[in-house]
Amino acid sequence: MASPRCPSCTDTGTKNCLGCKSVKYCSEECQQADLPFHKSFCKLFENLSPRPSSSHRLTVFFPEDSTGPVLKWEVGREFIHGQLRSSHEIQWNPITGAVRDDPVYMYYDGIQYNYRVHNHGIDKVKGRMTMVRWKGPVVFFCSRKDWDEDVHPVQDVDAVACSDLVAFLLDFRDESPEYKSREARPTFVKVDAVKVTCPGERALTGCAPCVPVKVPAMHPIRKDAAGDVADVSVGINMPLLTWKYPPNASWPDVLDRRFNPVAHMHKGIDPQIQNLSTPIHPSRNSFGFPPQTWDIGIGNALVMRQDHQPLTPDEVEAFGDFAASTCRSTSSTTRAKELDALVLAEARPEKWEVYFEDWRKVKVGFVDDPEVNGRVGGAVRMGLSMEDGEKLSDCLFRARA
C-alpha cells in the first residue's frame, strides 16, 4: 500500500519506514521532516488487519471522544452517516506543494456547537494548537473521481495521504505568525544544506566529513526557533542554523566517535560540566562549545543558511575551521566577557572572506606560503587530509621560527 511519492516533498521515495513499511522516503532528511506527521499513524499501519474483502477500502476515523486516529475498513459510502454533512476536499499538501491524483475528503459535523469538547485525537496528530479546533467525529477517505459516471468511488487511504491530511489540518485558517501571510509560509523548494558527520558515522558508512543534502519544507530546522543559530556565524553576516541528528547506536567505538566540529560554531557549555545535576547558569556559556540542549559528544549535525540560500560542503568545512581557530586564538583570556568580545572581534565578514579564499587555495593544492598558512592556522582541519595538515603545521612552525 506504499505510495511512490515521498510524503515530505514531490520526489519518488526509495527508503521504507523501518516501522510500518507503508511509506517510502527519498532521504533521511525527508523522513525526519515527516516524523511529526507520521508518528500517530505508524503503529496503526504496522498492525493493520488484512483487507476483509475486495470491496473494503481503508479510511481514517476520529471518533468524537478519540485520543488518536483509527484505521477502519469500510464498504461503499455508508460510513458517512447522518450528521457528517460538511466536507472539505484536500487536493494538495499546503506545506510541500505536492498535488494529489486522488483527493482526500474530510467529512464532519458542521454544527460544531453540538459538542462540548474538542476532538483530542485531531489535536494529537497536529502536535500543536491552531486557530481551528475541530469537534465531533471526523472521517477521511480518498477518492478518484469518475467523470463518466459522476461518482466518487472510495479509494484506500495510505500513509502519504495521512501526512497530507495532517498538513491540511495545520494549515487550515491558521493565523499564527508563520502562516498568516503567503510570504511567511515555508517555501516548497528544498534548501541545499550540509550534513556534518562525526567519526563514528564516517567509520560506519565511509562517508565524507561534509555531505550535501536537501532540506524539505517540513524539516524541524526550518521551523521557527527549532534550529540553533551558530553564534560565530552571525558575526560574518552568514547566520547558520544547526540541528542535531538522532544518535546511531551502530557507530563503532572509534576515537572521539561522536565529536563534531559544529560545536566550535556555537556559544555553549563545556562538555566537562554539561552533565552536572545542578542547573547551569547562562553566564557559563562560552564560545567553542555546543548548545546546552545538545548532549555530550554531539554526533551528526545539519547546517543550513538561515536565509535559505544554498550552502556548500566547502563553506561548512572552512567555516568549521575558521570558528575553531577563532576560538583557539582567543582562549588565553579567562574572563567570559573578554573572551566574547575577542571572538566577536575576530569573527568579522572581511576576515572570513580572506580566510575562505586562503582555505580553498590550501585544499585545492598545498600552498607553501607562510602568509597564507599563517592566516589559515596550523591544526589538522576537517577539510584537509592528515598528510596535508601535517605539512601545513610544519610550514607554519618554520614561518613563526
N, C-alpha and C positions, 0 to 999 in steps of 0.2 A: 504493500500500500504506500510505499515511499514515493513522494513526488520527486521528479528530477530537478526541480528548482530549489536552490539554496534558500532557506527562509529569511536570511539576513540581507539578500541582495537579489540581483536578477541573473546571476550566473548559475551554471549547472553544478549541482552538488556531487561530490565523489566520495566523501568520507562519512560513514554511518555514525549516528549517535550510538555510543557504546552501550547505552541502557536499553532503549526501546527498539533500536534498529529500524525505526519507522520514518526517519528523516535523514537526508544527506546534506552535508555542508561542504562548501568549496575550500574552506581554510579553517585553521584553528581560531583565527580572529572572529570569523563569522559564527562559529559555534559559541564562543564566549559572548558575542553580542546577542544571540538568541536565547541564552540561558534563562534570563528573567521571564521570557515569553513561554519557553518550552517546559520549564520545570514543573508546572502544575499538571501537565499532560503526559509527561514521560512515562511515569509508572502506569498510567491508565492504558497507554498503547502497549506497554510491555506485558501487561496482564490481560489484554483484551481477549475475550472469549471468541471462539470461531463464529463465522457467519452462520446463523441458523438456517437460512435458505438463500437461494439465488435472488429472491425478491427483497431481501432485507438490505437496508442501507444504514450506514453509520451516521449518527447525529451527536451533537453536543448539547447537553441539557443542564441548565442551572435551576434546580428546584427553588421554590420560594424561600425555604429555610436552609439553603445549601451552605456548606462550608467549602465547597470547591466544585469543579465541573464533574459531570458524569457522562461517559460514552455509552450510548444506547443504540441497539439495533432496532430499526423501525421499518414498517412496510407502508408504502404509499405516503399519504399526507395526513392520515388520521391523527397523528401525534400533535398536529397544530390544532389544539382544542379551543373551545368557545371563546375564552377571554383573551386569547393571543391574537388580537386583530390588527395591531400596529406592527409595522415592519420597516426594516432598512435593508438595502442591497449594498453589499460590500464588493465593489468591482476592482479595487486595487488596495495595496498596502500604503497607507498615507505616510509611512516613515521611510520605507525602502523605495517606493515608487513602482514596485512590481505590479503589473496588470494581470488580473486573473482571467483564465479562459472560462472557468466555471465560477460565477459569483457565489459568495457566501451570503445567505439570507438569515436575518435575525428577526424573530417574532417575539413580541412581548405584549403585555397589557398596557395600553396607552393611558389608562386611568390609574396613574401611579398613587393617587391618594387613597386607593382601596387598601393599601398595605401600610402597616405601621413601621416596619423596619426595612432597612436596605438589604439587598441581596449580597450577603457577605462573601459568597462564592465568587461573584464578579469582582468585588473589591480585592479579593485574594489574588486572582490571576493578573489584575492590573498592577499590583505591587505598590501602588501609591494612590492617594486620593486625587480625584479630578473634579471638575466643576459639576459633572453629571454623575449621580449615583443612582443606579437602577434599583427598582423594587419589583417584587413579584417574580414569577417564573419566567425564564427566558430560554429559547431554544435556537440553535444554529444548525443549518444544513447547507449543503452545496447543491447547485442545480445548473445544468447546461440547457439553456432554452432551446426548444424545438420550434423553429419558426413556422414550420408547415402546419403543425397541429396546435400551435399557440398554447402549449402547456409547458410546465416546468418539471420534468422528471427529476426526482431526488437522486443525488449522487453521494458517494461516501465523503465524509469529512476526513481529511488526512492531517498529519502533523503540521504541514506548511499552512493549511487553512486555519489551524488553531492559532499560529503565530500572527497571521493576517487579521484574525478577528480580535486578538488582544491589542494589536496596533490600532485598530479601529476604535476600540473602547477607550484607549488612552487619548486618541486624537479628537474624539467626538466633542465638539463645542468646548474644547479646552481653552480656558482663558488664562492659563498660567503664563508667566513671563516668557518662557522659552517657546511658547506656541501661539501667543496672541497675535503675532504678525507673521506674514509669509516669509519675510527676510530672516526672522529669528529661528525659523524651523530648521531642523537638520537637513543638510543637502543630501540628495540621493547618490551623489558621486562618491565613490570610495576615495579615501585620502592616502597618499603614498607616505608610509611611515617606516620605522625600523625596529626590528626585534633585536635587542642586545642580549646575547646568550651568555650563560655562566659556564665555567669549566666543566661542570657535570653534564650539561646539555651537549657541549661540544664533544666530550668523551663518549657519550651515548650515541649520538647521531652523526658525528663527523661534520657538523655544520660550521659555518664561518662565525666569527665573533659578532658580526652585524649582518642581519638578513633583511632584505627589503620585504615589506608586507603591505597589504592594502586594508585599511580600516573601514568597516561599513558604518552606516549612519547610526545603527542601534548599539554600537560598542560602548561600554561604560566610560571609556576615556573621552568620548565626545559629548558626554552629558555634563551639564554644569556642575562644577565642584567635585567631579568624580576622579579626574586626573590631578596629580600633584604637579604644580608648576616647578620646574627646576630653577632654583633661586639664582644660580650663576648665569643662566641663560637670559634672564631679564635684563641684566646689565649690558649685554651685547645687542639688545633690541631684536632678539630672536627667541621669544618665550617658547619653551618646550614643555609639553605635557608629558608626564611619565606615569606608567601604570604597571604594577607588578603582576606577573603571571602566577597562577597557582603553582606550588612546588610539585616536582615529579619524584615519586618515591623510587623510581628506577635509575636515578642518576648513580653512576659508580662512585666509589669512595676515592676520589682523586683530591689532590691538594687544592684547598680553597674552592671546593666544587660548587659552592653557591655564591661566591663573590661576584659582584657586578660593578663595573666602573661607573654606572649611572649614579651610584651613591655619591661620587665626587661632585655631581652637578647640584646637589642639594645642600640646604642648611638644616641639619637634623641632629640626631642623637648618636653619640658614640656607642657602637655595639657593645662595648665593655660594660656599659651601665644600663643598656636597654631592658634587661631582664630583671631589674631590681623590683621588689614588690611595692615599694612606695612610689607614688606618682612623681614624675619628673617635671620640674617647672620649665615653662617655655624658654626661660632665660638661659637654660643649659644648652639650648640649640647652638650648633656650631657648623660652619661650612665644612664640606667634605664628608658628611655622614648622611645616611639615608633618613627619610622621614620617620618619625616615631611610630607611625601606623604600620610601617613595614617590619617584618620580622627579621631576626638576625640572619645575616648571610645573603638575603635577598633572593637569589635565583635569577630567572629570566625577567627582562623588563621591556616594556613597549615605550617607544619615544615617538612623539608626533608634534608637529608645529601647532601652536595654539590658533594661528590664523588659517590653518588647513592647507597651507602651501606645501608642495612636495618636499620631502626630506630624503636625502640620500644616505647610504651607509657611510660614505666617506665623511660627510658632515658630522655624523654622530660619533664616529671613531675619533675624528680630530677634536671635536668639542669635549669628548671624554678626557682626552689627553690634556687639552687646554685647561679644563676645570681642575684636573688633578694637579697639574703643575702650578696653577694659580694658588691652590690651597697649600701646596708644599712650600712655595716660595714665601708665604706669609705666616707660616705656622710657628715661627720663632717667638712671636708675641704670646703672652699668656692671658691677656685680658680680652674677654669676648668682644667688647665694643671696639677695641683697637683692631682685632682680627677682622671683624665685619667690615670696618672702614677700609682696611688694606685690600681685602678680597674685592670689594666693590670698586676700588680704585684700579685694580688690575683688570677686572672684567669689563672692559670698555670696547665698543664696536671697532675702533681703529686698531686696537691691539689684537683683537680676534681676527680681523682681516689679514693682518701681517702674518699672524701665526698660521692661519689656514693655508695661506699661499705657500709658506715655507714647508708646512706639513705635507702638502701634496708633492712638493719637489722631492722631499725625502722618501716618500712612499713610491713614487714613480721610479726613482733611481737614487741611490745613496749619493748625497752631495757632500764632498769633503770641503766644506766651507765653514770655518769656525763661527762666523757671524750668524749664519742660518742655524747651525746646530745649537748655538748658544740660546737663540730665541725659542727653539723647539723644546729643548730640555734633554737631559741625559738618560732618563729612565726608559726601560723597555716599555713600549707603548702597544696598545691593543691592535693598532693598525699596521704594525711592522713585525717582521719576523724576529725571532730571538737573535739570529746572527746579525741582522741589521741594527738591532737595538744595542748589541754589544759593541759593534763598530762605532755607532754614534756616541756611546758613552766614552769610549777610548778617545775619540776625536775631541769631544767636549773637554775631557780631562787635560789633553795636551793644550787645548786652546786657553784653558784657565791657568796653566802652569807658568 
